[in-house]
Protein backbone atom coordinates (compact mmCIF):
# COMPACT_ATOMS: atom_id res chain seq x y z
CA UNK A 1 0.00 0.00 0.00
CA UNK A 2 1.23 3.48 -0.73
CA UNK A 3 2.43 5.42 2.31
CA UNK A 4 0.19 8.04 3.87
CA UNK A 5 0.80 11.52 2.46
CA UNK A 6 -0.43 14.15 4.95
CA UNK A 7 0.12 16.93 2.39
CA UNK A 8 -2.56 15.39 0.19
CA UNK A 9 -5.12 15.64 2.97
CA UNK A 10 -3.92 19.11 3.94
CA UNK A 11 -4.79 20.20 0.39
CA UNK A 12 -8.26 18.69 0.76
CA UNK A 13 -8.85 20.58 3.98
CA UNK A 14 -7.53 23.77 2.38
CA UNK A 15 -10.02 23.35 -0.45
CA UNK A 16 -12.80 23.04 2.13
CA UNK A 17 -11.47 25.90 4.21
CA UNK A 18 -13.82 28.68 3.23
CA UNK A 19 -17.46 29.31 4.02
CA UNK A 20 -18.64 29.43 0.38
CA UNK A 21 -17.04 26.07 -0.41
CA UNK A 22 -18.51 24.47 2.68
CA UNK A 23 -21.91 25.80 1.63
CA UNK A 24 -21.40 24.37 -1.86
CA UNK A 25 -20.52 20.99 -0.35
CA UNK A 26 -23.55 21.21 1.93
CA UNK A 27 -26.03 21.69 -0.92
CA UNK A 28 -24.32 19.02 -3.04
CA UNK A 29 -24.52 16.56 -0.17
CA UNK A 30 -28.19 17.42 0.20
CA UNK A 31 -28.65 16.66 -3.51
CA UNK A 32 -26.62 13.44 -3.38
CA UNK A 33 -26.49 11.31 -5.50
CA UNK A 34 -28.23 13.21 -8.30
CA UNK A 35 -26.14 16.36 -8.03
CA UNK A 36 -27.04 19.87 -9.18
CA UNK A 37 -26.45 22.14 -12.12
CA UNK A 38 -24.58 25.43 -11.72
CA UNK A 39 -27.69 27.56 -12.07
CA UNK A 40 -29.46 25.77 -9.22
CA UNK A 41 -26.41 26.03 -6.96
CA UNK A 42 -26.14 29.74 -7.71
CA UNK A 43 -29.84 30.31 -7.08
CA UNK A 44 -29.70 28.48 -3.75
CA UNK A 45 -26.56 30.15 -2.41
CA UNK A 46 -26.77 33.54 -4.11
CA UNK A 47 -23.06 33.46 -4.96
CA UNK A 48 -21.99 35.51 -7.99
CA UNK A 49 -21.41 33.30 -11.02
CA UNK A 50 -17.73 34.18 -11.37
CA UNK A 51 -17.06 33.45 -7.69
CA UNK A 52 -19.08 30.24 -7.81
CA UNK A 53 -17.14 29.03 -10.85
CA UNK A 54 -13.86 29.68 -9.02
CA UNK A 55 -14.95 27.69 -5.96
CA UNK A 56 -16.36 24.82 -8.03
CA UNK A 57 -13.12 24.56 -9.99
CA UNK A 58 -11.03 24.45 -6.81
CA UNK A 59 -13.21 21.70 -5.34
CA UNK A 60 -13.08 19.83 -8.64
CA UNK A 61 -9.27 20.10 -8.82
CA UNK A 62 -9.00 18.42 -5.43
CA UNK A 63 -11.49 15.74 -6.60
CA UNK A 64 -13.92 16.66 -3.83
CA UNK A 65 -16.62 17.06 -6.45
CA UNK A 66 -17.14 15.59 -9.91
CA UNK A 67 -18.73 17.09 -12.99
CA UNK A 68 -20.41 15.63 -16.02
CA UNK A 69 -22.09 17.20 -19.05
CA UNK A 70 -25.60 16.20 -20.06
CA UNK A 71 -26.88 18.02 -23.12
CA UNK A 72 -26.37 21.74 -22.42
CA UNK A 73 -26.01 21.34 -18.65
CA UNK A 74 -23.03 20.60 -16.42
CA UNK A 75 -23.94 18.62 -13.34
CA UNK A 76 -21.84 18.69 -10.16
CA UNK A 77 -21.95 16.03 -7.45
CA UNK A 78 -19.97 14.99 -4.40
CA UNK A 79 -17.06 12.67 -5.16
CA UNK A 80 -17.79 9.98 -2.61
CA UNK A 81 -14.50 8.15 -3.21
CA UNK A 82 -12.48 11.18 -2.12
CA UNK A 83 -14.71 11.73 0.89
CA UNK A 84 -14.32 8.08 1.88
CA UNK A 85 -10.56 8.43 1.52
CA UNK A 86 -10.53 11.59 3.65
CA UNK A 87 -12.67 9.99 6.34
CA UNK A 88 -10.50 6.86 6.32
CA UNK A 89 -7.43 9.04 6.87
CA UNK A 90 -9.09 10.75 9.83
CA UNK A 91 -10.46 7.50 11.27
CA UNK A 92 -7.15 5.67 10.91
CA UNK A 93 -5.30 8.49 12.58
CA UNK A 94 -7.38 7.83 15.67
CA UNK A 95 -7.50 4.04 15.43
CA UNK A 96 -6.36 2.12 18.48
CA UNK A 97 -3.37 -0.16 18.12
CA UNK A 98 -3.32 -3.61 19.64
CA UNK A 99 -0.13 -5.59 20.20
CA UNK A 100 -2.03 -8.73 19.16
CA UNK A 101 -3.05 -7.29 15.80
CA UNK A 102 -1.06 -8.44 12.83
CA UNK A 103 -2.93 -5.80 10.79
CA UNK A 104 -2.62 -2.92 13.24
CA UNK A 105 -1.95 0.61 12.08
CA UNK A 106 1.39 2.30 12.30
CA UNK A 107 1.14 5.42 14.50
CA UNK A 108 -0.08 8.44 12.58
CA UNK A 109 0.45 11.98 13.78
CA UNK A 110 -2.97 13.49 14.32
CA UNK A 111 -3.34 17.19 15.12
CA UNK A 112 -6.81 16.67 16.57
CA UNK A 113 -5.75 14.16 19.22
CA UNK A 114 -2.56 16.09 20.06
CA UNK A 115 -4.67 19.17 20.73
CA UNK A 116 -7.05 17.16 22.89
CA UNK A 117 -9.77 17.47 20.28
CA UNK A 118 -12.20 14.58 20.58
CA UNK A 119 -12.43 12.87 17.21
CA UNK A 120 -15.93 11.58 17.80
CA UNK A 121 -17.11 15.15 18.31
CA UNK A 122 -15.34 16.23 15.15
CA UNK A 123 -17.04 13.48 13.17
CA UNK A 124 -20.42 14.39 14.58
CA UNK A 125 -19.87 18.03 13.58
CA UNK A 126 -19.14 16.89 10.03
CA UNK A 127 -22.23 14.73 10.10
CA UNK A 128 -24.28 17.69 11.28
CA UNK A 129 -22.88 19.87 8.51
CA UNK A 130 -23.27 17.43 5.66
CA UNK A 131 -26.36 15.56 6.85
CA UNK A 132 -26.98 11.82 6.98
CA UNK A 133 -25.25 11.24 3.64
CA UNK A 134 -22.34 9.59 5.47
CA UNK A 135 -24.66 6.65 6.18
CA UNK A 136 -24.86 6.12 2.41
CA UNK A 137 -21.20 6.43 1.46
CA UNK A 138 -19.12 5.11 4.36
CA UNK A 139 -19.03 2.06 6.53
CA UNK A 140 -21.19 1.45 9.60
CA UNK A 141 -20.37 2.84 13.03
CA UNK A 142 -17.16 1.29 14.31
CA UNK A 143 -15.26 2.05 11.10
CA UNK A 144 -12.84 4.19 13.10
CA UNK A 145 -11.38 0.94 14.46
CA UNK A 146 -10.75 -0.64 11.05
CA UNK A 147 -7.06 -1.30 10.49
CA UNK A 148 -5.30 0.20 7.50
CA UNK A 149 -5.26 -3.20 5.79
CA UNK A 150 -8.97 -3.73 6.44
CA UNK A 151 -9.67 -0.30 4.95
CA UNK A 152 -7.62 -1.29 1.90
CA UNK A 153 -9.73 -4.44 1.55
CA UNK A 154 -12.85 -2.29 1.26
CA UNK A 155 -11.22 -0.16 -1.43
CA UNK A 156 -10.09 -3.27 -3.32
CA UNK A 157 -13.60 -4.75 -3.08
CA UNK A 158 -14.96 -1.59 -4.69
CA UNK A 159 -12.30 -1.86 -7.40
CA UNK A 160 -13.34 -5.47 -8.05
CA UNK A 161 -16.94 -4.35 -8.39
CA UNK A 162 -15.94 -1.71 -10.94
CA UNK A 163 -13.81 -4.26 -12.80
CA UNK A 164 -16.80 -6.57 -13.06
CA UNK A 165 -19.10 -3.73 -14.07
CA UNK A 166 -21.35 -4.31 -11.07
CA UNK A 167 -23.38 -1.65 -9.30
CA UNK A 168 -22.90 -3.10 -5.83
CA UNK A 169 -20.31 -4.53 -3.45
CA UNK A 170 -21.33 -7.98 -2.29
CA UNK A 171 -19.70 -10.59 -0.08
CA UNK A 172 -17.91 -11.99 -3.13
CA UNK A 173 -16.18 -8.67 -3.81
CA UNK A 174 -15.19 -8.46 -0.14
CA UNK A 175 -13.66 -11.93 -0.46
CA UNK A 176 -11.70 -10.81 -3.53
CA UNK A 177 -10.56 -7.74 -1.62
CA UNK A 178 -9.32 -9.91 1.25
CA UNK A 179 -7.20 -12.15 -0.96
CA UNK A 180 -6.14 -9.24 -3.18
CA UNK A 181 -4.78 -7.25 -0.24
CA UNK A 182 -2.10 -9.91 -0.02
CA UNK A 183 -0.41 -9.38 3.36
CA UNK A 184 -3.11 -9.34 6.02
CA UNK A 185 -4.11 -12.22 8.25
CA UNK A 186 -7.08 -13.12 6.03
CA UNK A 187 -4.96 -13.24 2.89
CA UNK A 188 -2.42 -15.50 4.61
CA UNK A 189 -5.12 -17.83 5.94
CA UNK A 190 -6.82 -18.04 2.55
CA UNK A 191 -3.49 -18.66 0.82
CA UNK A 192 -2.79 -21.49 3.27
CA UNK A 193 -6.03 -23.08 1.95
CA UNK A 194 -4.56 -23.06 -1.55
CA UNK A 195 -6.55 -20.04 -2.69
CA UNK A 196 -5.29 -17.09 -4.70
CA UNK A 197 -6.73 -14.04 -6.43
CA UNK A 198 -6.80 -15.77 -9.80
CA UNK A 199 -8.79 -18.85 -8.84
CA UNK A 200 -11.18 -16.84 -6.69
CA UNK A 201 -11.78 -14.36 -9.50
CA UNK A 202 -12.52 -17.19 -11.93
CA UNK A 203 -15.04 -18.76 -9.56
CA UNK A 204 -16.72 -15.44 -8.74
CA UNK A 205 -17.03 -14.52 -12.41
CA UNK A 206 -18.55 -17.92 -13.21
CA UNK A 207 -21.26 -17.27 -10.67
CA UNK A 208 -22.04 -13.56 -11.01
CA UNK A 209 -20.71 -12.69 -14.48
CA UNK A 210 -19.99 -9.18 -15.74
CA UNK A 211 -22.34 -6.23 -15.64
CA UNK A 212 -22.45 -2.95 -17.52
CA UNK A 213 -22.55 -0.53 -14.62
CA UNK A 214 -19.83 2.00 -13.81
CA UNK A 215 -21.45 4.01 -11.01
CA UNK A 216 -19.64 6.72 -9.08
CA UNK A 217 -21.02 5.45 -5.80
CA UNK A 218 -21.12 1.68 -5.26
CA UNK A 219 -23.43 0.63 -2.40
CA UNK A 220 -22.99 -2.46 -0.25
CA UNK A 221 -25.57 -5.22 -0.56
CA UNK A 222 -27.53 -6.06 2.61
CA UNK A 223 -25.44 -9.21 3.07
CA UNK A 224 -22.19 -7.26 2.67
CA UNK A 225 -23.39 -4.71 5.22
CA UNK A 226 -24.18 -7.58 7.56
CA UNK A 227 -20.64 -8.91 7.09
CA UNK A 228 -19.25 -5.51 8.12
CA UNK A 229 -21.50 -5.47 11.19
CA UNK A 230 -20.45 -9.02 12.07
CA UNK A 231 -16.77 -8.09 11.72
CA UNK A 232 -17.30 -5.45 14.40
CA UNK A 233 -19.05 -8.02 16.59
CA UNK A 234 -16.27 -10.56 16.06
CA UNK A 235 -13.66 -8.01 17.08
CA UNK A 236 -15.59 -7.28 20.27
CA UNK A 237 -16.11 -10.98 20.99
CA UNK A 238 -12.38 -11.62 20.72
CA UNK A 239 -11.55 -8.63 22.92
CA UNK A 240 -9.66 -6.80 20.17
CA UNK A 241 -9.43 -3.03 19.99
CA UNK A 242 -9.17 -3.04 16.19
CA UNK A 243 -11.02 -4.57 13.26
CA UNK A 244 -8.62 -6.35 10.94
CA UNK A 245 -8.84 -8.47 7.84
CA UNK A 246 -9.31 -11.57 10.00
CA UNK A 247 -12.49 -10.09 11.47
CA UNK A 248 -13.83 -9.34 8.00
CA UNK A 249 -13.24 -12.95 6.97
CA UNK A 250 -14.91 -14.19 10.15
CA UNK A 251 -17.82 -11.90 9.29
CA UNK A 252 -18.16 -13.56 5.89
CA UNK A 253 -18.16 -17.01 7.48
CA UNK A 254 -20.63 -16.05 10.19
CA UNK A 255 -23.03 -14.40 7.71
CA UNK A 256 -23.22 -17.83 6.01
CA UNK A 257 -25.61 -17.11 3.15
CA UNK A 258 -23.56 -14.86 0.88
CA UNK A 259 -21.99 -15.63 -2.48
CA UNK A 260 -18.52 -15.61 -0.90
CA UNK A 261 -19.38 -18.65 1.22
CA UNK A 262 -20.74 -20.50 -1.80
CA UNK A 263 -17.55 -19.73 -3.72
CA UNK A 264 -15.40 -21.05 -0.87
CA UNK A 265 -17.50 -24.21 -0.55
CA UNK A 266 -17.35 -24.87 -4.30
CA UNK A 267 -13.57 -24.62 -4.15
CA UNK A 268 -13.52 -27.33 -1.48
CA UNK A 269 -12.83 -25.16 1.56
CA UNK A 270 -14.01 -26.57 4.89
CA UNK A 271 -15.63 -23.53 6.48
CA UNK A 272 -15.31 -24.81 10.04
CA UNK A 273 -11.62 -25.57 9.59
CA UNK A 274 -11.09 -22.17 7.99
CA UNK A 275 -12.71 -20.43 10.95
CA UNK A 276 -10.57 -22.40 13.42
CA UNK A 277 -7.45 -21.52 11.46
CA UNK A 278 -8.32 -17.81 11.70
CA UNK A 279 -8.91 -18.05 15.45
CA UNK A 280 -5.63 -19.92 15.99
CA UNK A 281 -3.77 -17.40 13.82
CA UNK A 282 -5.24 -14.56 15.86
CA UNK A 283 -4.60 -16.13 19.25
CA UNK A 284 -1.94 -14.45 21.45
CA UNK A 285 1.43 -16.15 21.48
C-alpha positions in Angstrom: 0.0 0.0 0.0 1.2 3.5 -0.7 2.4 5.4 2.3 0.2 8.0 3.9 0.8 11.5 2.5 -0.4 14.2 4.9 0.1 16.9 2.4 -2.6 15.4 0.2 -5.1 15.6 3.0 -3.9 19.1 3.9 -4.8 20.2 0.4 -8.3 18.7 0.8 -8.9 20.6 4.0 -7.5 23.8 2.4 -10.0 23.3 -0.5 -12.8 23.0 2.1 -11.5 25.9 4.2 -13.8 28.7 3.2 -17.5 29.3 4.0 -18.6 29.4 0.4 -17.0 26.1 -0.4 -18.5 24.5 2.7 -21.9 25.8 1.6 -21.4 24.4 -1.9 -20.5 21.0 -0.4 -23.6 21.2 1.9 -26.0 21.7 -0.9 -24.3 19.0 -3.0 -24.5 16.6 -0.2 -28.2 17.4 0.2 -28.6 16.7 -3.5 -26.6 13.4 -3.4 -26.5 11.3 -5.5 -28.2 13.2 -8.3 -26.1 16.4 -8.0 -27.0 19.9 -9.2 -26.4 22.1 -12.1 -24.6 25.4 -11.7 -27.7 27.6 -12.1 -29.5 25.8 -9.2 -26.4 26.0 -7.0 -26.1 29.7 -7.7 -29.8 30.3 -7.1 -29.7 28.5 -3.7 -26.6 30.1 -2.4 -26.8 33.5 -4.1 -23.1 33.5 -5.0 -22.0 35.5 -8.0 -21.4 33.3 -11.0 -17.7 34.2 -11.4 -17.1 33.5 -7.7 -19.1 30.2 -7.8 -17.1 29.0 -10.8 -13.9 29.7 -9.0 -15.0 27.7 -6.0 -16.4 24.8 -8.0 -13.1 24.6 -10.0 -11.0 24.4 -6.8 -13.2 21.7 -5.3 -13.1 19.8 -8.6 -9.3 20.1 -8.8 -9.0 18.4 -5.4 -11.5 15.7 -6.6 -13.9 16.7 -3.8 -16.6 17.1 -6.4 -17.1 15.6 -9.9 -18.7 17.1 -13.0 -20.4 15.6 -16.0 -22.1 17.2 -19.0 -25.6 16.2 -20.1 -26.9 18.0 -23.1 -26.4 21.7 -22.4 -26.0 21.3 -18.7 -23.0 20.6 -16.4 -23.9 18.6 -13.3 -21.8 18.7 -10.2 -21.9 16.0 -7.5 -20.0 15.0 -4.4 -17.1 12.7 -5.2 -17.8 10.0 -2.6 -14.5 8.1 -3.2 -12.5 11.2 -2.1 -14.7 11.7 0.9 -14.3 8.1 1.9 -10.6 8.4 1.5 -10.5 11.6 3.6 -12.7 10.0 6.3 -10.5 6.9 6.3 -7.4 9.0 6.9 -9.1 10.8 9.8 -10.5 7.5 11.3 -7.2 5.7 10.9 -5.3 8.5 12.6 -7.4 7.8 15.7 -7.5 4.0 15.4 -6.4 2.1 18.5 -3.4 -0.2 18.1 -3.3 -3.6 19.6 -0.1 -5.6 20.2 -2.0 -8.7 19.2 -3.0 -7.3 15.8 -1.1 -8.4 12.8 -2.9 -5.8 10.8 -2.6 -2.9 13.2 -1.9 0.6 12.1 1.4 2.3 12.3 1.1 5.4 14.5 -0.1 8.4 12.6 0.5 12.0 13.8 -3.0 13.5 14.3 -3.3 17.2 15.1 -6.8 16.7 16.6 -5.8 14.2 19.2 -2.6 16.1 20.1 -4.7 19.2 20.7 -7.0 17.2 22.9 -9.8 17.5 20.3 -12.2 14.6 20.6 -12.4 12.9 17.2 -15.9 11.6 17.8 -17.1 15.1 18.3 -15.3 16.2 15.2 -17.0 13.5 13.2 -20.4 14.4 14.6 -19.9 18.0 13.6 -19.1 16.9 10.0 -22.2 14.7 10.1 -24.3 17.7 11.3 -22.9 19.9 8.5 -23.3 17.4 5.7 -26.4 15.6 6.8 -27.0 11.8 7.0 -25.3 11.2 3.6 -22.3 9.6 5.5 -24.7 6.7 6.2 -24.9 6.1 2.4 -21.2 6.4 1.5 -19.1 5.1 4.4 -19.0 2.1 6.5 -21.2 1.4 9.6 -20.4 2.8 13.0 -17.2 1.3 14.3 -15.3 2.1 11.1 -12.8 4.2 13.1 -11.4 0.9 14.5 -10.7 -0.6 11.1 -7.1 -1.3 10.5 -5.3 0.2 7.5 -5.3 -3.2 5.8 -9.0 -3.7 6.4 -9.7 -0.3 4.9 -7.6 -1.3 1.9 -9.7 -4.4 1.6 -12.9 -2.3 1.3 -11.2 -0.2 -1.4 -10.1 -3.3 -3.3 -13.6 -4.8 -3.1 -15.0 -1.6 -4.7 -12.3 -1.9 -7.4 -13.3 -5.5 -8.1 -16.9 -4.3 -8.4 -15.9 -1.7 -10.9 -13.8 -4.3 -12.8 -16.8 -6.6 -13.1 -19.1 -3.7 -14.1 -21.3 -4.3 -11.1 -23.4 -1.7 -9.3 -22.9 -3.1 -5.8 -20.3 -4.5 -3.5 -21.3 -8.0 -2.3 -19.7 -10.6 -0.1 -17.9 -12.0 -3.1 -16.2 -8.7 -3.8 -15.2 -8.5 -0.1 -13.7 -11.9 -0.5 -11.7 -10.8 -3.5 -10.6 -7.7 -1.6 -9.3 -9.9 1.3 -7.2 -12.2 -1.0 -6.1 -9.2 -3.2 -4.8 -7.2 -0.2 -2.1 -9.9 0.0 -0.4 -9.4 3.4 -3.1 -9.3 6.0 -4.1 -12.2 8.2 -7.1 -13.1 6.0 -5.0 -13.2 2.9 -2.4 -15.5 4.6 -5.1 -17.8 5.9 -6.8 -18.0 2.5 -3.5 -18.7 0.8 -2.8 -21.5 3.3 -6.0 -23.1 2.0 -4.6 -23.1 -1.6 -6.5 -20.0 -2.7 -5.3 -17.1 -4.7 -6.7 -14.0 -6.4 -6.8 -15.8 -9.8 -8.8 -18.9 -8.8 -11.2 -16.8 -6.7 -11.8 -14.4 -9.5 -12.5 -17.2 -11.9 -15.0 -18.8 -9.6 -16.7 -15.4 -8.7 -17.0 -14.5 -12.4 -18.6 -17.9 -13.2 -21.3 -17.3 -10.7 -22.0 -13.6 -11.0 -20.7 -12.7 -14.5 -20.0 -9.2 -15.7 -22.3 -6.2 -15.6 -22.4 -3.0 -17.5 -22.6 -0.5 -14.6 -19.8 2.0 -13.8 -21.5 4.0 -11.0 -19.6 6.7 -9.1 -21.0 5.4 -5.8 -21.1 1.7 -5.3 -23.4 0.6 -2.4 -23.0 -2.5 -0.3 -25.6 -5.2 -0.6 -27.5 -6.1 2.6 -25.4 -9.2 3.1 -22.2 -7.3 2.7 -23.4 -4.7 5.2 -24.2 -7.6 7.6 -20.6 -8.9 7.1 -19.3 -5.5 8.1 -21.5 -5.5 11.2 -20.5 -9.0 12.1 -16.8 -8.1 11.7 -17.3 -5.4 14.4 -19.1 -8.0 16.6 -16.3 -10.6 16.1 -13.7 -8.0 17.1 -15.6 -7.3 20.3 -16.1 -11.0 21.0 -12.4 -11.6 20.7 -11.5 -8.6 22.9 -9.7 -6.8 20.2 -9.4 -3.0 20.0 -9.2 -3.0 16.2 -11.0 -4.6 13.3 -8.6 -6.4 10.9 -8.8 -8.5 7.8 -9.3 -11.6 10.0 -12.5 -10.1 11.5 -13.8 -9.3 8.0 -13.2 -13.0 7.0 -14.9 -14.2 10.2 -17.8 -11.9 9.3 -18.2 -13.6 5.9 -18.2 -17.0 7.5 -20.6 -16.0 10.2 -23.0 -14.4 7.7 -23.2 -17.8 6.0 -25.6 -17.1 3.1 -23.6 -14.9 0.9 -22.0 -15.6 -2.5 -18.5 -15.6 -0.9 -19.4 -18.6 1.2 -20.7 -20.5 -1.8 -17.5 -19.7 -3.7 -15.4 -21.1 -0.9 -17.5 -24.2 -0.5 -17.4 -24.9 -4.3 -13.6 -24.6 -4.1 -13.5 -27.3 -1.5 -12.8 -25.2 1.6 -14.0 -26.6 4.9 -15.6 -23.5 6.5 -15.3 -24.8 10.0 -11.6 -25.6 9.6 -11.1 -22.2 8.0 -12.7 -20.4 11.0 -10.6 -22.4 13.4 -7.4 -21.5 11.5 -8.3 -17.8 11.7 -8.9 -18.0 15.4 -5.6 -19.9 16.0 -3.8 -17.4 13.8 -5.2 -14.6 15.9 -4.6 -16.1 19.3 -1.9 -14.5 21.4 1.4 -16.2 21.5 
